[in-house]
Amino acid sequence: MLDIPERIIVMTFDYLKDQKGLICEDGNNIIYLPPFYHSEIGISKRIYDISTCKSITDNIDLKSALNEIQKRNQMTYDETQILAIKNAVNSKFSVITGRPGVGKTTITKAIIDIFKSLNKRIILAAPTGRAAKRMTEPCKVEAKTIHRPLEGDHTGKFSKNE
């Protein structure tokens, strides 16, 4: 595909490994550029740290809380939504994904309502301004881009840490 002799590619690959220009794992089956390797290691360590923190929802009656929220919002969650809400509230780290219309915003609002009922401070962040704007109204909490709560500047540096 590159129209380069295989020996040149192998030599270049070996040279980059020796010079630490590539990081290889699993017998060279997984290859990283160093910044991406270190980012992934750092992110996985941070997720692990978060997941081993003390839970703030151990003493909550989640079934009652969900029933109250459904009454207040005049909404009935389906089984999948209830499971997603329970998992997110009981987990210390959660990612909510899905195609349009599956209820990501509905689930997010329920999670927010549960944490509000526990008098917890809510910070709602989104990757883009447009996504933040779309979440603000239905969730009834101002959403911001991820950079704002972390106080990011135009150079990519942040004033806030963990």
N, CA and C atoms as a LAMMPS dump frame, in Angstrom:
ITEM: TIMESTEP
0
ITEM: NUMBER OF ATOMS
486
ITEM: BOX BOUNDS ff ff ff
-5.0000000000000000e+02 5.0000000000000000e+02
-5.0000000000000000e+02 5.0000000000000000e+02
-5.0000000000000000e+02 5.0000000000000000e+02
ITEM: ATOMS id mol type element x y z
1 1 1 N 0.816 -1.184 0
2 1 2 C 0 0 0
3 1 3 C 0.867 1.258 0
4 2 1 N 1.944 1.248 0.779
5 2 2 C 2.842 2.399 0.83
6 2 3 C 3.861 2.386 -0.306
7 3 1 N 3.987 1.23 -0.936
8 3 2 C 4.978 1.046 -1.993
9 3 3 C 6.392 1.328 -1.464
10 4 1 N 6.652 0.814 -0.243
11 4 2 C 7.97 0.924 0.392
12 4 3 C 8.422 -0.5 0.69
13 5 1 N 9.67 -0.819 0.401
14 5 2 C 10.148 -2.173 0.689
15 5 3 C 9.976 -2.527 2.171
16 6 1 N 9.568 -3.761 2.433
17 6 2 C 9.298 -4.209 3.806
18 6 3 C 10.505 -4.033 4.713
19 7 1 N 11.718 -4.268 4.218
20 7 2 C 12.916 -4.155 5.055
21 7 3 C 13.101 -2.722 5.568
22 8 1 N 12.728 -1.726 4.763
23 8 2 C 12.835 -0.318 5.186
24 8 3 C 11.844 -0.05 6.326
25 9 1 N 10.647 -0.593 6.165
26 9 2 C 9.626 -0.413 7.208
27 9 3 C 10.082 -1.083 8.5
28 10 1 N 10.594 -2.297 8.42
29 10 2 C 11.057 -3.019 9.611
30 10 3 C 12.211 -2.271 10.273
31 11 1 N 13.161 -1.804 9.478
32 11 2 C 14.303 -1.056 10.039
33 11 3 C 13.826 0.231 10.717
34 12 1 N 12.916 0.935 10.077
35 12 2 C 12.392 2.182 10.638
36 12 3 C 11.629 1.9 11.934
37 13 1 N 10.834 0.859 11.905
38 13 2 C 10.077 0.458 13.091
39 13 3 C 11.025 0.138 14.244
40 14 1 N 12.036 -0.693 13.97
41 14 2 C 13.013 -1.05 15.013
42 14 3 C 13.755 0.177 15.533
43 15 1 N 14.106 1.079 14.645
44 15 2 C 14.806 2.301 15.041
45 15 3 C 13.915 3.145 15.964
46 16 1 N 12.653 3.33 15.572
47 16 2 C 11.73 4.121 16.391
48 16 3 C 11.518 3.49 17.765
49 17 1 N 11.442 2.153 17.813
50 17 2 C 11.322 1.474 19.117
51 17 3 C 12.559 1.743 19.97
52 18 1 N 13.733 1.595 19.379
53 18 2 C 14.992 1.811 20.117
54 18 3 C 15.122 3.239 20.619
55 19 1 N 14.641 4.193 19.839
56 19 2 C 14.746 5.612 20.199
57 19 3 C 13.566 6.093 21.052
58 20 1 N 12.702 5.147 21.442
59 20 2 C 11.508 5.455 22.25
60 20 3 C 10.513 6.353 21.498
61 21 1 N 10.53 6.284 20.189
62 21 2 C 9.569 7.016 19.369
63 21 3 C 8.265 6.243 19.219
64 22 1 N 8.305 4.962 19.579
65 22 2 C 7.116 4.108 19.609
66 22 3 C 7.169 3.279 20.881
67 23 1 N 6.028 2.999 21.431
68 23 2 C 5.94 2.087 22.578
69 23 3 C 5.112 0.899 22.119
70 24 1 N 5.663 -0.29 22.307
71 24 2 C 5.005 -1.502 21.832
72 24 3 C 4.65 -2.401 23.014
73 25 1 N 3.462 -2.988 22.943
74 25 2 C 3.01 -3.929 23.959
75 25 3 C 2.559 -5.206 23.282
76 26 1 N 2.42 -6.253 24.074
77 26 2 C 1.927 -7.544 23.597
78 26 3 C 2.677 -8.028 22.362
79 27 1 N 3.994 -8.082 22.463
80 27 2 C 4.796 -8.59 21.36
81 27 3 C 4.639 -7.783 20.085
82 28 1 N 4.546 -6.471 20.218
83 28 2 C 4.437 -5.533 19.098
84 28 3 C 3.062 -5.506 18.431
85 29 1 N 2.062 -6.168 19.011
86 29 2 C 0.727 -6.128 18.418
87 29 3 C -0.009 -4.834 18.727
88 30 1 N 0.394 -4.157 19.801
89 30 2 C -0.215 -2.877 20.152
90 30 3 C 0.893 -1.837 20.129
91 31 1 N 0.718 -0.836 19.284
92 31 2 C 1.772 0.17 19.077
93 31 3 C 1.195 1.545 19.384
94 32 1 N 1.931 2.313 20.19
95 32 2 C 1.495 3.65 20.579
96 32 3 C 2.563 4.674 20.224
97 33 1 N 2.129 5.875 19.919
98 33 2 C 3.023 7.016 19.998
99 33 3 C 3.103 7.359 21.478
100 34 1 N 4.265 7.733 21.99
101 34 2 C 4.423 7.94 23.433
102 34 3 C 3.377 8.846 24.095
103 35 1 N 3.008 9.995 23.515
104 35 2 C 2.017 10.83 24.216
105 35 3 C 0.679 10.113 24.417
106 36 1 N 0.257 9.315 23.433
107 36 2 C -1.011 8.605 23.545
108 36 3 C -0.919 7.465 24.55
109 37 1 N 0.216 6.789 24.586
110 37 2 C 0.423 5.722 25.559
111 37 3 C 0.339 6.286 26.974
112 38 1 N 1.061 7.362 27.223
113 38 2 C 1.077 7.941 28.57
114 38 3 C -0.292 8.532 28.933
115 39 1 N -1 9.077 27.959
116 39 2 C -2.356 9.574 28.214
117 39 3 C -3.277 8.43 28.621
118 40 1 N -3.229 7.325 27.887
119 40 2 C -4.084 6.189 28.216
120 40 3 C -3.758 5.625 29.591
121 41 1 N -2.471 5.52 29.907
122 41 2 C -2.067 5.017 31.227
123 41 3 C -2.578 5.972 32.312
124 42 1 N -2.416 7.267 32.097
125 42 2 C -2.869 8.252 33.08
126 42 3 C -4.373 8.231 33.269
127 43 1 N -5.113 8.126 32.166
128 43 2 C -6.569 8.086 32.245
129 43 3 C -7.026 6.818 32.965
130 44 1 N -6.439 5.693 32.627
131 44 2 C -6.856 4.447 33.278
132 44 3 C -6.53 4.473 34.769
133 45 1 N -5.411 5.083 35.145
134 45 2 C -5.073 5.203 36.566
135 45 3 C -6.082 6.098 37.27
136 46 1 N -6.473 7.185 36.632
137 46 2 C -7.44 8.107 37.243
138 46 3 C -8.808 7.443 37.39
139 47 1 N -9.238 6.687 36.39
140 47 2 C -10.514 5.967 36.489
141 47 3 C -10.449 4.958 37.635
142 48 1 N -9.342 4.26 37.749
143 48 2 C -9.168 3.309 38.855
144 48 3 C -9.239 4.039 40.195
145 49 1 N -8.546 5.168 40.317
146 49 2 C -8.57 5.944 41.562
147 49 3 C -9.998 6.366 41.916
148 50 1 N -10.734 6.83 40.921
149 50 2 C -12.123 7.242 41.154
150 50 3 C -12.961 6.045 41.597
151 51 1 N -12.763 4.916 40.937
152 51 2 C -13.586 3.739 41.228
153 51 3 C -13.301 3.147 42.603
154 52 1 N -12.185 3.481 43.208
155 52 2 C -11.869 2.943 44.538
156 52 3 C -12.176 3.935 45.662
157 53 1 N -12.734 5.105 45.313
158 53 2 C -13.135 6.082 46.337
159 53 3 C -14.371 5.581 47.076
160 54 1 N -14.602 6.139 48.251
161 54 2 C -15.787 5.808 49.041
162 54 3 C -17.042 6.269 48.295
163 55 1 N -18.048 5.429 48.269
164 55 2 C -19.303 5.77 47.601
165 55 3 C -20.101 6.762 48.441
166 56 1 N -20.795 7.678 47.774
167 56 2 C -21.639 8.628 48.488
168 56 3 C -23.102 8.212 48.426
169 57 1 N -23.392 7.053 47.818
170 57 2 C -24.779 6.623 47.674
171 57 3 C -25.062 5.305 48.397
172 58 1 N -24.168 4.887 49.283
173 58 2 C -24.359 3.602 49.97
174 58 3 C -25.654 3.535 50.779
175 59 1 N -26.054 4.648 51.373
176 59 2 C -27.203 4.637 52.285
177 59 3 C -28.48 5.186 51.659
178 60 1 N -28.578 5.179 50.369
179 60 2 C -29.763 5.729 49.709
180 60 3 C -30.698 4.599 49.293
181 61 1 N -32.001 4.823 49.475
182 61 2 C -33.026 3.904 48.993
183 61 3 C -33.324 4.314 47.554
184 62 1 N -32.61 3.715 46.62
185 62 2 C -32.682 4.12 45.219
186 62 3 C -34.065 3.892 44.618
187 63 1 N -34.721 2.82 45.017
188 63 2 C -36.057 2.536 44.484
189 63 3 C -37.029 3.661 44.863
190 64 1 N -37.002 4.075 46.115
191 64 2 C -37.875 5.169 46.563
192 64 3 C -37.514 6.473 45.871
193 65 1 N -36.21 6.729 45.76
194 65 2 C -35.761 7.965 45.098
195 65 3 C -36.233 8.004 43.654
196 66 1 N -36.126 6.877 42.946
197 66 2 C -36.581 6.822 41.548
198 66 3 C -38.096 7.003 41.452
199 67 1 N -38.842 6.392 42.363
200 67 2 C -40.299 6.555 42.354
201 67 3 C -40.679 8.017 42.559
202 68 1 N -40.008 8.674 43.499
203 68 2 C -40.276 10.088 43.777
204 68 3 C -39.954 10.955 42.56
205 69 1 N -38.825 10.687 41.918
206 69 2 C -38.409 11.47 40.745
207 69 3 C -39.369 11.249 39.577
208 70 1 N -39.81 10.023 39.389
209 70 2 C -40.772 9.748 38.311
210 70 3 C -42.081 10.508 38.551
211 71 1 N -42.551 10.536 39.817
212 71 2 C -43.776 11.288 40.139
213 71 3 C -43.574 12.772 39.879
214 72 1 N -42.459 13.305 40.405
215 72 2 C -42.187 14.739 40.285
216 72 3 C -42.068 15.159 38.816
217 73 1 N -41.41 14.337 38.007
218 73 2 C -41.185 14.672 36.596
219 73 3 C -42.313 14.182 35.681
220 74 1 N -43.318 13.542 36.277
221 74 2 C -44.423 12.963 35.514
222 74 3 C -43.896 12.115 34.361
223 75 1 N -43.072 11.154 34.751
224 75 2 C -42.392 10.327 33.756
225 75 3 C -42.297 8.901 34.286
226 76 1 N -42.319 7.947 33.372
227 76 2 C -42.095 6.557 33.738
228 76 3 C -40.895 6.058 32.955
229 77 1 N -39.868 5.644 33.69
230 77 2 C -38.662 5.131 33.036
231 77 3 C -38.878 3.676 32.658
232 78 1 N -38.311 3.264 31.522
233 78 2 C -38.386 1.851 31.153
234 78 3 C -37.276 1.089 31.878
235 79 1 N -37.285 -0.23 31.746
236 79 2 C -36.326 -1.072 32.478
237 79 3 C -34.871 -0.717 32.159
238 80 1 N -34.608 -0.455 30.887
239 80 2 C -33.242 -0.123 30.475
240 80 3 C -32.791 1.185 31.11
241 81 1 N -33.694 2.176 31.132
242 81 2 C -33.36 3.464 31.733
243 81 3 C -33.134 3.327 33.236
244 82 1 N -33.986 2.552 33.913
245 82 2 C -33.827 2.343 35.358
246 82 3 C -32.492 1.678 35.647
247 83 1 N -32.149 0.677 34.854
248 83 2 C -30.866 -0.002 35.04
249 83 3 C -29.706 0.965 34.832
250 84 1 N -29.788 1.789 33.796
251 84 2 C -28.722 2.765 33.529
252 84 3 C -28.609 3.772 34.67
253 85 1 N -29.746 4.245 35.176
254 85 2 C -29.74 5.207 36.284
255 85 3 C -29.127 4.564 37.525
256 86 1 N -29.563 3.354 37.851
257 86 2 C -29.028 2.656 39.031
258 86 3 C -27.524 2.429 38.898
259 87 1 N -27.101 1.979 37.727
260 87 2 C -25.666 1.737 37.518
261 87 3 C -24.861 3.013 37.663
262 88 1 N -25.364 4.097 37.086
263 88 2 C -24.634 5.366 37.157
264 88 3 C -24.569 5.894 38.582
265 89 1 N -25.677 5.801 39.313
266 89 2 C -25.703 6.314 40.684
267 89 3 C -24.846 5.451 41.609
268 90 1 N -24.858 4.149 41.396
269 90 2 C -24.092 3.248 42.271
270 90 3 C -22.625 3.132 41.884
271 91 1 N -22.289 3.558 40.676
272 91 2 C -20.904 3.498 40.223
273 91 3 C -20.225 4.816 40.531
274 92 1 N -18.953 4.754 40.728
275 92 2 C -18.214 5.983 40.978
276 92 3 C -17.721 6.588 39.672
277 93 1 N -17.793 5.81 38.614
278 93 2 C -17.407 6.28 37.285
279 93 3 C -18.376 5.666 36.295
280 94 1 N -18.937 6.488 35.427
281 94 2 C -19.92 5.986 34.48
282 94 3 C -19.839 6.785 33.186
283 95 1 N -20.085 6.113 32.083
284 95 2 C -20.153 6.761 30.78
285 95 3 C -21.509 6.404 30.185
286 96 1 N -22.246 7.426 29.771
287 96 2 C -23.559 7.209 29.17
288 96 3 C -23.437 7.511 27.68
289 97 1 N -23.709 6.506 26.871
290 97 2 C -23.629 6.673 25.42
291 97 3 C -24.901 6.129 24.784
292 98 1 N -25.077 6.437 23.536
293 98 2 C -26.209 5.885 22.801
294 98 3 C -26.564 6.777 21.633
295 99 1 N -27.294 6.216 20.725
296 99 2 C -27.711 6.974 19.546
297 99 3 C -28.78 7.989 19.943
298 100 1 N -29.093 8.926 19.075
299 100 2 C -30.12 9.918 19.392
300 100 3 C -31.464 9.255 19.717
301 101 1 N -32.112 9.79 20.739
302 101 2 C -33.453 9.33 21.076
303 101 3 C -33.544 8.17 22.043
304 102 1 N -32.408 7.674 22.555
305 102 2 C -32.478 6.529 23.47
306 102 3 C -32.701 6.947 24.921
307 103 1 N -32.59 8.24 25.21
308 103 2 C -32.879 8.701 26.563
309 103 3 C -31.679 9.125 27.377
310 104 1 N -30.579 9.486 26.735
311 104 2 C -29.374 9.907 27.476
312 104 3 C -29.677 11.13 28.359
313 105 1 N -30.399 12.089 27.81
314 105 2 C -30.729 13.287 28.576
315 105 3 C -31.692 12.946 29.711
316 106 1 N -32.663 12.089 29.452
317 106 2 C -33.616 11.666 30.475
318 106 3 C -32.895 10.972 31.623
319 107 1 N -31.979 10.1 31.294
320 107 2 C -31.191 9.388 32.299
321 107 3 C -30.325 10.377 33.076
322 108 1 N -29.692 11.285 32.36
323 108 2 C -28.836 12.281 33.007
324 108 3 C -29.646 13.124 33.985
325 109 1 N -30.845 13.546 33.584
326 109 2 C -31.693 14.347 34.468
327 109 3 C -32.051 13.574 35.726
328 110 1 N -32.376 12.298 35.59
329 110 2 C -32.716 11.476 36.761
330 110 3 C -31.517 11.358 37.71
331 111 1 N -30.335 11.153 37.147
332 111 2 C -29.117 11.049 37.97
333 111 3 C -28.893 12.364 38.717
334 112 1 N -29.06 13.474 38.003
335 112 2 C -28.903 14.797 38.629
336 112 3 C -29.911 14.957 39.765
337 113 1 N -31.163 14.593 39.514
338 113 2 C -32.204 14.732 40.536
339 113 3 C -31.885 13.903 41.779
340 114 1 N -31.348 12.708 41.583
341 114 2 C -30.988 11.867 42.736
342 114 3 C -29.88 12.532 43.548
343 115 1 N -28.853 13.03 42.873
344 115 2 C -27.762 13.67 43.612
345 115 3 C -28.203 14.988 44.245
346 116 1 N -29.131 15.702 43.604
347 116 2 C -29.686 16.909 44.223
348 116 3 C -30.432 16.546 45.498
349 117 1 N -31.175 15.423 45.468
350 117 2 C -31.92 14.998 46.664
351 117 3 C -30.974 14.641 47.811
352 118 1 N -29.725 14.346 47.492
353 118 2 C -28.699 14.07 48.502
354 118 3 C -27.925 15.343 48.883
355 119 1 N -28.401 16.487 48.355
356 119 2 C -27.756 17.785 48.589
357 119 3 C -26.305 17.807 48.1
358 120 1 N -26.063 17.153 46.989
359 120 2 C -24.725 17.151 46.394
360 120 3 C -24.622 18.26 45.358
361 121 1 N -23.44 18.809 45.248
362 121 2 C -23.171 19.84 44.242
363 121 3 C -23.068 19.183 42.877
364 122 1 N -23.722 19.764 41.884
365 122 2 C -23.761 19.205 40.532
366 122 3 C -22.973 20.118 39.599
367 123 1 N -22.07 19.524 38.841
368 123 2 C -21.391 20.238 37.762
369 123 3 C -21.646 19.421 36.504
370 124 1 N -22.333 20.019 35.564
371 124 2 C -22.68 19.334 34.329
372 124 3 C -21.766 19.868 33.235
373 125 1 N -20.993 18.978 32.627
374 125 2 C -20.017 19.39 31.62
375 125 3 C -20.209 18.575 30.351
376 126 1 N -19.94 19.223 29.231
377 126 2 C -20.071 18.589 27.918
378 126 3 C -18.839 18.934 27.084
379 127 1 N -18.549 18.119 26.066
380 127 2 C -17.352 18.38 25.273
381 127 3 C -17.433 19.628 24.4
382 128 1 N -18.64 20.036 24.027
383 128 2 C -18.773 21.211 23.157
384 128 3 C -19.802 22.174 23.735
385 129 1 N -19.719 23.416 23.302
386 129 2 C -20.686 24.413 23.722
387 129 3 C -22.1 24.063 23.28
388 130 1 N -22.213 23.528 22.098
389 130 2 C -23.522 23.144 21.576
390 130 3 C -24.149 22.039 22.432
391 131 1 N -23.352 21.042 22.802
392 131 2 C -23.852 19.956 23.658
393 131 3 C -24.227 20.496 25.035
394 132 1 N -23.435 21.416 25.562
395 132 2 C -23.735 22.013 26.87
396 132 3 C -25.065 22.762 26.808
397 133 1 N -25.272 23.505 25.74
398 133 2 C -26.51 24.269 25.578
399 133 3 C -27.715 23.332 25.515
400 134 1 N -27.563 22.224 24.809
401 134 2 C -28.66 21.262 24.656
402 134 3 C -29.008 20.572 25.969
403 135 1 N -28.025 20.411 26.868
404 135 2 C -28.274 19.737 28.143
405 135 3 C -28.855 20.661 29.204
406 136 1 N -28.556 21.96 29.12
407 136 2 C -28.939 22.9 30.174
408 136 3 C -30.444 22.93 30.415
409 137 1 N -31.218 23.108 29.373
410 137 2 C -32.662 23.282 29.55
411 137 3 C -33.353 22.047 30.128
412 138 1 N -33.21 20.858 29.519
413 138 2 C -33.94 19.704 30.07
414 138 3 C -33.433 19.259 31.443
415 139 1 N -32.158 19.469 31.715
416 139 2 C -31.587 19.014 32.989
417 139 3 C -31.787 20.029 34.108
418 140 1 N -32.156 21.242 33.754
419 140 2 C -32.383 22.32 34.721
420 140 3 C -31.15 22.612 35.572
421 141 1 N -29.993 22.384 35
422 141 2 C -28.697 22.715 35.6
423 141 3 C -27.863 23.299 34.473
424 142 1 N -27.177 24.402 34.748
425 142 2 C -26.347 24.986 33.696
426 142 3 C -25.214 24.031 33.342
427 143 1 N -25.157 23.654 32.097
428 143 2 C -24.06 22.817 31.608
429 143 3 C -23.006 23.74 31.006
430 144 1 N -21.764 23.347 31.166
431 144 2 C -20.648 24.13 30.632
432 144 3 C -19.76 23.209 29.811
433 145 1 N -18.924 23.802 28.989
434 145 2 C -17.93 22.966 28.317
435 145 3 C -16.965 22.459 29.378
436 146 1 N -16.346 21.342 29.125
437 146 2 C -15.438 20.731 30.096
438 146 3 C -14.347 21.71 30.525
439 147 1 N -13.933 22.572 29.615
440 147 2 C -12.842 23.503 29.91
441 147 3 C -13.205 24.542 30.964
442 148 1 N -14.483 24.947 31.025
443 148 2 C -14.863 26.022 31.953
444 148 3 C -14.732 25.633 33.418
445 149 1 N -15.294 24.511 33.881
446 149 2 C -15.122 24.18 35.303
447 149 3 C -13.659 23.92 35.676
448 150 1 N -12.869 23.5 34.695
449 150 2 C -11.444 23.257 34.955
450 150 3 C -10.612 24.527 34.784
451 151 1 N -11.284 25.606 34.399
452 151 2 C -10.653 26.896 34.188
453 151 3 C -9.487 26.804 33.203
454 152 1 N -9.808 26.266 32.018
455 152 2 C -8.812 26.161 30.956
456 152 3 C -8.585 27.499 30.284
457 153 1 N -7.355 27.709 29.84
458 153 2 C -7.056 28.951 29.113
459 153 3 C -6.805 28.629 27.64
460 154 1 N -6.52 29.648 26.867
461 154 2 C -6.337 29.489 25.416
462 154 3 C -5.084 28.689 25.049
463 155 1 N -4.187 28.46 26.033
464 155 2 C -2.969 27.696 25.748
465 155 3 C -3.146 26.199 26.012
466 156 1 N -4.312 25.825 26.575
467 156 2 C -4.55 24.409 26.887
468 156 3 C -4.159 24.05 28.309
469 157 1 N -3.811 25.036 29.131
470 157 2 C -3.479 24.778 30.528
471 157 3 C -4.724 24.98 31.383
472 158 1 N -4.776 24.279 32.53
473 158 2 C -5.927 24.33 33.416
474 158 3 C -5.52 24.798 34.804
475 159 1 N -6.383 25.619 35.422
476 159 2 C -6.144 26.111 36.787
477 159 3 C -6.604 25.109 37.836
478 160 1 N -7.573 24.261 37.486
479 160 2 C -8.111 23.272 38.418
480 160 3 C -7.533 21.896 38.1
481 161 1 N -7.352 21.108 39.127
482 161 2 C -6.887 19.734 38.93
483 161 3 C -8.018 18.768 39.285
484 162 1 N -7.689 17.636 39.863
485 162 2 C -8.689 16.624 40.181
486 162 3 C -9.854 17.21 40.954
